[in-house]
Amino acid sequence: MRIRSMLPAEWWFGALLACSTLPGCKVSPPTPEQVRAYGFDTPVQAFQSFVVALRAQWPQDEYRCFSSTFKERNSLSRLGYLEFRDHLLESQPLLRWALARATRHPEAYHLQDLEPGRLTKLEVTLSGRTLVVLLRREDYFAMYGAPENPLESAELWVDDNVRDLEQDHYLYVPEDKSRLIAQVPYPDRDLDRLVALKVGREWKIEDLYVMEERKVQP
């Protein structure tokens, strides 16, 4: 189950508020441009979105940046995420430094397809150390309906990851190739209240760590 992010304006206000209320906060909040760029359309965007969420002190959106297999492997839940993040940063003291530096030097990014279209490795080498980020593509479908309370956002009716949209026949092209057809399980809801049906692919973090440059030399 993926978690919806806040609307950009709410997200930006929350980021400012979170940082301003932390005693001695020295982490600069993300810029409005960085907040608007939050998303998972490409491996690089997914990585940079995690850094934006980390700088904003917004754990729900940090949690969204990790793949479902990463969460399963680490027995990670939304409720336990903060404890996990603190342990991750404590066990790798250079990780926060590397993440901040990497976002300022996109020219140093090196991308390698480990499984074409499925798994990508992003490496950034700065000051003799290499940040390694593995990113996995996840296919999903989601359905949203009008809320009972008009002051609230759309309700999330259906939200699920699937192995492959095409192979599992959520997307298919008829023999005449006249159109692309999307089909998802019926939500047993009043379709007059349907707001959006989304079928897509996102990139999420499968792993990340820092190693000294000499350790990756042959």
C-alpha positions, 0 to 999 in steps of 0.5 A, spaced: 500 500 500 502 506 497 501 513 501 498 519 498 503 525 499 500 532 501 498 537 496 505 541 494 502 547 498 501 544 504 507 540 503 511 546 503 508 549 509 509 543 513 516 543 511 517 550 513 513 549 520 517 542 521 524 545 521 522 552 524 520 548 530 526 544 531 531 547 536 537 549 533 535 546 526 540 547 521 537 543 515 535 548 510 528 546 508 527 545 500 525 550 496 518 551 492 521 548 486 524 542 489 517 541 492 514 541 486 519 536 483 517 531 488 515 524 484 517 518 482 517 518 474 525 517 474 530 513 478 533 520 479 527 524 481 525 518 486 532 519 489 532 527 489 525 526 492 527 522 498 532 528 500 527 533 499 523 529 504 529 528 509 530 535 509 523 537 510 523 533 516 516 530 513 517 522 514 511 520 511 513 522 504 520 519 506 517 513 507 513 513 500 520 513 497 522 506 499 520 500 495 515 495 497 521 489 497 525 494 501 520 495 506 518 487 506 526 486 507 527 491 513 520 489 516 518 496 515 512 500 517 509 507 517 509 507 524 516 504 525 519 508 520 522 514 524 526 509 529 528 505 522 531 512 519 534 514 526 538 507 526 540 508 518 543 515 519 546 513 526 549 506 523 552 510 517 554 517 519 556 519 512 550 518 509 546 524 511 552 528 508 553 524 502 545 525 500 546 533 501 552 533 497 549 529 491 543 533 490 548 539 489 552 535 484 548 532 479 553 532 474 557 526 478 551 522 477 553 515 474 547 510 472 547 503 470 541 498 469 542 492 473 535 489 470 533 494 464 527 497 465 526 494 472 532 496 477 537 501 476 544 503 480 545 510 481 552 512 484 555 519 486 562 519 488 564 525 491 571 527 496 573 520 495 567 516 497 561 513 493 554 514 495 550 508 492 543 508 491 539 502 488 532 504 485 526 499 483 521 500 478 514 498 481 507 498 477 501 500 480 494 502 479 489 506 484 482 509 484 480 515 487 473 517 489 469 524 491 469 524 499 463 525 503 466 531 506 467 536 501 473 540 505 477 533 504 481 530 499 479 525 494 478 518 498 483 513 496 478 507 494 484 502 491 491 502 491 495 496 489 502 494 487 502 489 481 508 485 478 507 487 471 502 491 468 502 488 461 504 481 463 498 481 468 493 484 463 492 491 467 494 494 460 493 491 453 493 493 446 487 489 442 489 486 435 487 492 431 492 496 435 487 502 435 487 503 443 491 502 449 486 499 454 486 499 462 482 494 466 482 494 474 478 490 479 471 493 480 471 497 487 464 496 488 463 503 489 458 508 486 462 510 479 458 517 479 463 519 485 469 516 481 475 522 481 481 518 478 483 512 475 491 511 475 495 506 472 502 507 472 510 506 474 514 509 479 521 508 481 523 507 489 529 506 493 531 499 494 537 500 498 542 506 499 549 506 503 556 510 502 562 506 501 569 509 501 572 510 493 577 505 495 573 499 496 569 500 490 576 500 486 577 493 482 
